[in-house]
């Protein structure tokens, strides 16, 4: 189903003057109604879409257009390959609220304007020479060896084979390791030489293969370490990438992501395996993008030459556009509509087992707060931490969150994950706290477990189970996770990022097909989205939020302030003429601020747009309060009727992907993925 959404219309009154042999004649107009607001940008009671025309630069580096009569090869990619695959429009929805039955748009929609560019010889020569000069020759990675042998030993030992597998096109014989940010920055800094503005959203589709100076290579973020344990996740072979982007740079707007099919092979998208259809073990064939030299080989064709372009188009649409450049949020950015919070407390309950490491060794609350602050630039963030023993009823309820089997501890009361005892313990605690606390609370429960009660599970940002509103944040640390090098700081930052709205960069929503999807089946390749600068990834290569995160959050906030201001003005109108007249001067001022915000938004100055929209929203809500209009914040914990075992709406399932619980878990509980993320 293809959807089209109209542009935001600015309404106003026009005064017509005409000369008729005398004084100007003013056409009759309907006088303003004193009981309603007469505004241009703001429209009381209306949900408005901010439609932006977004330029998308698609730059081919190492690819050529096929000439008429020429036999296609893996370097040949035509713009026509993209035409039937790339969308013309996009629209953001709040994904988990939408999973409860009604599509919930955020108020952000897009018209995509594509600019296809083939990099010239000078640009290619410069880039690949730069990689050679700035890379370091290293031994083959675990997964490069796995590719050569087409095998991962069951005992976890290093893959080894006397001769390469017979079905691969050619064995990997070298490994030039290049820092992903170094490559990203070179592309951004030199984009102007080929007429590309890297402050616009730009995907570089890279291919070194086929050139005489080709080197087998991999991209790395070797310095990436856990914030608490200092574990060097970036040094692990499973964290080698063939893509990177979204890195913020001081004083420079850079919106670049590159994808290099001639790199690695690598583990994150399982493109090292060109033998088995189902690598991740979910009993569904996995669509993966193999190394470039596996397209159309005479030896054993994994995929035809002619699929290179369409595959790159799939990556551009389902990764770059939908997951990185213009992604949909997992939750509402407004938190408590229509009265959005100005003070937010990260309320951490540290549930401590007797034999676990103490809090100060596994959690840095101030560091997590400082990293989260950019997602709430206009709110005052604070944190509070309290410690209680993980024993008794709390421990029993905790064990029932994701039980391996339903046993006497968990049954017969356990209905589903939102109706379980652990959720209700948190719900009751939140209700009690709000009797005295005024700041918005993010209820974070950190379970420091000295047993492997929840093996392989790092965290989940849970919703209310009724409306899809963000509710509780859980984070887990068990002996297996501790030995793998994890602490709490990065996981709590990640899960609170969900609570504040953000999705993973490996799952999301495609508006034109109305599809919510994750990295499995036909969309297995979208794990490539994790190869970007964001703590919302699963690969542990970033500790904070990248440029794509911040752009998206500020767009969501701009729309949220606009639509919540409209909601507040509707309440004022419902309160009567006197209230409208009292609020009207502030509303007129806010109308001007929102008009400026929309201008900044169209110019991609998203933080400025959100700031102007915030000022307009505050003007409206403060005037409404001063006029005596009651504007309440939405309180999820008062709308649940206890939850208990009441039936919940069946969530939307698309492509076997359930966007309610699974999207907010890291890492996923699939055994194969857990082993991948905890090892090598």
FENJOFEN-V839740 format. One record per pair of residues at least 24 apart in sequence whose ideal C-beta (glycine too) atoms are under 6 Angstrom apart, sorted by the first residue. I is the first residue (numbers start at 1). J is the second residue. If there is no record, write none. Layout:
i: [I	I]
j: [J	J]
This chain:
i: [1	2	5	5	5	7	8	8	8	8	10	10	12	34	35	35	36	37	37	39	40	41	41	41	42	42	42	42	43	44	44	44	44	45	46	47	48	49	49	50	50	50	51	52	52	53	53	54	54	55	55	55	56	56	56	57	57	57	57	58	58	59	59	59	59	60	60	61	61	61	61	62	62	62	62	63	72	72	73	74	74	74	74	75	77	77	78	79	81	81	81	82	85	85	86	86	87	90	90	91	92	93	93	94	94	95	95	95	95	96	96	96	96	97	99	99	99	99	100	100	101	106	106	107	107	108	108	110	117	117	119	123	128	128	130	131	134	135	135	135	136	137	138	138	140	141	141	142	142	143	143	143	143	144	146	147	147	148	150	167	169	169	169	169	170	172	174	174	175	175	176	176	177	177	178	178	180	180	180	180	181	184	184	184	184	187	187	188	188	198	198	199	201	201	202	203	203	203	204	205	205	206	206	207	207	207	208	209	209	209	217	218	218	219	221	224	226	226	227	227	227	228	228	228	229	229	231	233	234	236	237	238	238	238	239	239	240	240	241	242	243	243	244	245	246	246	246	246	246	247	248	255	257	257	259	261	262	265	268	269	269	269	274	280	281	282	284	286	287	287	287	288	288	289	318	319	319	319	322	322	323	323	323	324	324	324	327	327	327	328	328	329	329	330	330	330	331	331	333	333	333	333	334	334	336	336	337	337	338	338	338	339	339	340	341	342	343	343	344	344	344	344	345	345	345	345	346	346	347	347	347	348	348	348	349	349	350	350	350	351	351	351	352	352	352	353	353	353	353	355	356	356	362	362	363	363	364	367	368	368	368	371	371	372	374	374	375	375	378	397	397	397	398	398	399	415	417	418	419	419	426	427	430	431	442	442	443	444	445	446	446	447	448	449	452	452	452	455	456	458	458	459	459	459	460	460	461	461	461	461	464	465	465	466	469	470	471	473	484	490	493	494	497	498	501	502	502	504	505	505	505	505	505	505	506	507	515	516	516	517	517	518	521	538	538	551	554	554	554	555	557	558	558	558	558	558	561	561	561	562	562	565	565	568	568	568	568	571	572	572	575	579	579	582	583	583	583	586	586	589	590	590	590]
j: [514	512	49	91	109	51	48	49	50	51	40	41	40	577	577	580	573	569	587	591	591	591	594	595	565	566	591	594	566	566	569	570	573	570	566	563	562	107	109	107	108	559	109	110	602	111	113	110	112	113	115	200	112	114	201	115	196	200	202	116	203	117	119	196	204	118	205	119	124	204	206	124	206	207	208	207	305	306	305	292	295	305	308	210	308	309	309	116	309	310	313	313	313	317	313	317	512	326	511	511	328	328	509	329	332	328	330	509	659	330	331	463	468	468	651	652	659	660	468	649	649	556	559	559	563	555	559	326	194	196	194	194	208	213	186	178	182	176	177	178	177	176	175	177	175	237	240	237	680	237	266	267	272	172	272	265	272	172	275	300	293	294	297	299	293	216	215	216	216	218	215	217	218	220	217	219	219	221	241	244	247	244	245	247	256	256	258	254	256	254	256	253	255	325	256	257	316	320	258	259	312	258	260	261	262	292	262	262	292	293	263	263	264	244	541	541	485	487	489	490	543	362	487	489	485	487	485	540	541	680	680	267	676	680	539	541	264	266	531	266	528	531	531	532	532	533	546	547	548	533	547	547	320	324	315	292	292	291	527	525	527	528	302	672	672	520	521	524	522	524	525	524	525	525	526	526	528	529	508	510	505	508	529	505	532	548	503	508	552	508	509	501	556	498	503	663	470	501	501	556	557	560	560	564	633	634	564	634	564	567	568	631	633	564	440	379	380	439	376	379	381	440	382	384	439	441	383	442	384	441	443	385	444	446	386	445	385	387	446	388	390	447	387	390	448	390	448	449	450	450	448	450	487	488	488	489	489	489	489	492	493	493	544	496	545	550	500	553	614	421	422	425	422	447	453	645	661	465	643	645	472	637	637	637	496	499	472	473	474	475	488	476	477	478	478	479	480	480	674	491	666	491	495	666	664	665	495	498	499	664	636	643	648	640	636	499	636	499	678	543	535	535	536	664	556	536	549	536	529	530	532	534	536	537	530	663	654	654	659	655	657	657	655	666	667	606	606	607	610	606	610	597	601	609	610	613	613	614	617	594	613	617	620	620	621	624	631	629	624	629	629	627	629	627	623	624	627	619	623	619	616	619	620]
